[in-house]
């Protein structure tokens, strides 16, 4: 049955989108992680009303506005709002539900309910609910496909009535009374068994089983359950358990290795539907958790990881536990790179947040490697090898990131890995190449300052997928040197004199920013965001207390994690420039 898709955006006081869920991202945004205002996606004529709605005090209102989707079409969405403390910021949470999809979902739910009613009318199963706030108990069943309410009253009155009417066997009255009091406590799971004639009005006494689970809706606490003859309940549970054992991993709640492998083998074959993706998700630093805190702690991490993956992917993907701390994911309809980037980034973020306070001395994160079908391979084995290769690349780059296979970047190294018959590459020819590039730069810097700098910076611009490298110099911190995109927003960097920048630097002479919305200093992140910078490494020339200049390595189109060697090379270039006399540095600007 279709699930109701809810798009969520977190807005600051200026209505900037600080964070969003994958449904919002895949519906409205085209490229990269562009942190825009919510007003950029709303129908122009609805902008004023939306602003009024967001700034109004009442959070219970439900309204509808048109929003522009990737296709360019404006569609009506039901909109609700709330306030939430998100990452130490008091943000407005906006939730959007497409009206047309909502109607389809409700129609399917109605049809599904009718099917359930038909099945229940065949089994004579009784369903019941208890609402804690009202103390009300309801029991009903289905006769000839119609719902019939058997009881609807205060639970204590119902308990007294069925005992008085003789529907509970005398030997089980005390057990029954105790279990009803237990039901009223609304624990996560409720179970009871006793002899009664609730189904037959005293004509037949039978052993009955009652099972219920806790359910919370808009702050109201309910217990929802079913009542069946004990023999039927036992048989159904045994069948369900057998099916679960055959397909699902008991600890994580996702498919087991055999099930996910079978699905992948059948899915990735020549001629199958295109634009699918295979990803391997591996927990970072999982072994130290088991070694230091024991396998119970490790099991807790695995169970939480499985829950996070299920919540993020929903019906968009299939998940299986492939190894001890390794999960396999199959994603469909991954035609646009920005969609699976959004999913992977959400997985990285949610996993990091879930485990950041669990162990004081171990940082549990995840690394992800992925390959696309049929672009990167036409069989499961081919895709798995390339995804596994990318997983090792993510580990080598510092973990807590994703890498998807790219022919232009990975073909040479992947070929070497296959020839060496290794799971991954324990050495990296790319890092070696960067070291040689840095060595050449350092050797030539003093004799041919401008040529050496332009050569190494041009190499970094291309191979690090940068958009712009800028050098600012002098008291006005004007841009004196630029490679790549010459953005008007980056013509000066006078913020180096501000307390915001100095606080962001801390005790270092450089700042690394992977995502401008997730820096330690949100104020400095806002400065970069306003300048159109999504990721940046910024190194001071001179000293933080007396800056002579600044060199920045910027990504303007989309955010991305910096590899450790990329960051180290940027710092090395700045350190080398710092060793030059001012007269040599000025040669760069001629």
Steps between C-alpha positions, in 0.01 A plus 500: 500500500621853417654697788424868550809694390581791732754760387674679789710818501666671799499881470692765692361844588582623147312206345826346376485121463749369756417132450247286317400134476558294186136534388532879493838484329393256225178693430621859480877523446695434185874516568722473801413612848391854423373655822233738374203677653163322515362793298704379201275198450156644578261634234574877467140604572500287816827638638348774716239264649764236573720755681200612704419139588859419607535813715159465666497363853242223451665168414174304479381646171506286185514688170576425134741672262647422159867396483720457194633148445809398299279450192408870513138421586336677795303265725283567805643374829339485841731696734544480878764656722658454840794629703790269578842522662714360217878480552483771769295732278137594547367431152160490331414154370287508186324180388351469151268229364405491131119517488460278192723231651314529828168423328656197330640383832164535673325316215748213523461494878122476464537212255753333728262536797226328301733211421593471867133508594427217257779284640397568857140412425625158386712441811258642761796677658418762763694827519511731799638838606546680831545878528686595818378858536131406484532149648279386212507142367370399157473150354370422154501236230389468138189314391430467129766761424347755739650629822288423805574663836461248783606721792562875529515615862715583801746212542422454871127482425571250222714286731221487761233429238671200336580348841140553619361356176709186551708543186825435693562153646490515881848350525641786289316801649795616713739453208262699278469788751877521541558502124249781444687712755821418314340605168416838654870562575562522123836327485662445161359145465204331671422127505232302684331159485193372682191285449194697395188500280529858370453382143202271562293659781561214749413223255864395450794563734839504330862587571552850361817702443506878503798692367538877471764764430535860611408768245534879536307740278514879555598448861217250568612159629318189377536125528397327177460124490332184378321212665517149354463141619834403647559215256445733202728768649777245561479364146506845342797608712696187414439560129600866530815410693598242241460752218696757695785257564518409132523862376584744778791570730359483853735762645464781246155433352629511140543218247765242585799427274332223302185704436678820392749304287217315321316829439814667364584206273151510350485880479830569327484307172539605138183667371359583844362843583777760497600775744533276806784520749681258728659639817703347781468669839770409751524612863823682585686400819254220577764249615631731775143522635481121531852479647455781754132475594401144410271340244182623670608857426589395146157344454340822619695696236401255225133507599498881500681512165238270346222717639657818359540347154137378500374844605703686237428273204141402577358353181770663283753224556564141604742441790680187611767413755779356289763443766578575862486880477431530128167579333402471133253744346317489166356834388261543207442797266841657564521684171601829661828508689367760743236258629734226616749760625220631721418151628865417576557832672193443716631154596841646595344783703240290683749226588752754629239671718358171628834376637689819586423477874482122533872436555730772641816364336370342175350688206252270327414620149438331165684483169310434178610368162261488204475404132224561245316254278562453211751787468760338727406136455229271362514232772491492878860376517630785284311763697600352834871508411484864398287598801744315726791681334325833566439399860875461546551839336262651757695330779833620359372858473426512872169312546159657575433567130369347180675427170321390185685354205614752241676375190706817458637485855511131588558290186880497527509417870217246470688319223808480723289366786355227278843406369632481855193293596451702815170604660619856493821689441718528809715759325374783287669607179300823509639599838848414376439719194390788726813460711715522185309810393560664838870406490540661157321813623725535805817445298410764240323753721800716589653511151176527297239618749215590267546204264525246783193639678288518184597143407414343834183708553381421147555131571305524828214691336451221248565185702327610823185602307528860623317794348729780612836563669550857627784685667418819691776735612561839659316703761183513287517120448418545133516203265840514326503155339225269372483167318169357381170683546552869577192569711415864578393386848861396569673827404620566857541318833495771766323258734849373597517793744170410669459322833274250322790385279752499786267294717446254216880467456553422865866414555566402138601700192244332275131407491350193331132523407331197342145641520439866575190416706689257722809693610591542864439873460152551345570874467800436277297241308247775423776726369613231256143414405432863408814498284372194311760263650387146582831339608832670567848470644631842604861557606644818651815652354686665784345419838142495637590798719661692212365365168685619190282301264268204454490213249168321450420175319127515423218284373211720387257257334456238771627393839739207530721341762870579463736205474778510759774526236312787331488695824865424577613615156305827535669563835842416351455756221403772751789407730744524211367845403539606863873425485550734204598865548229749416679601179476141370134468591421818306649338188183288488291810438695639206 
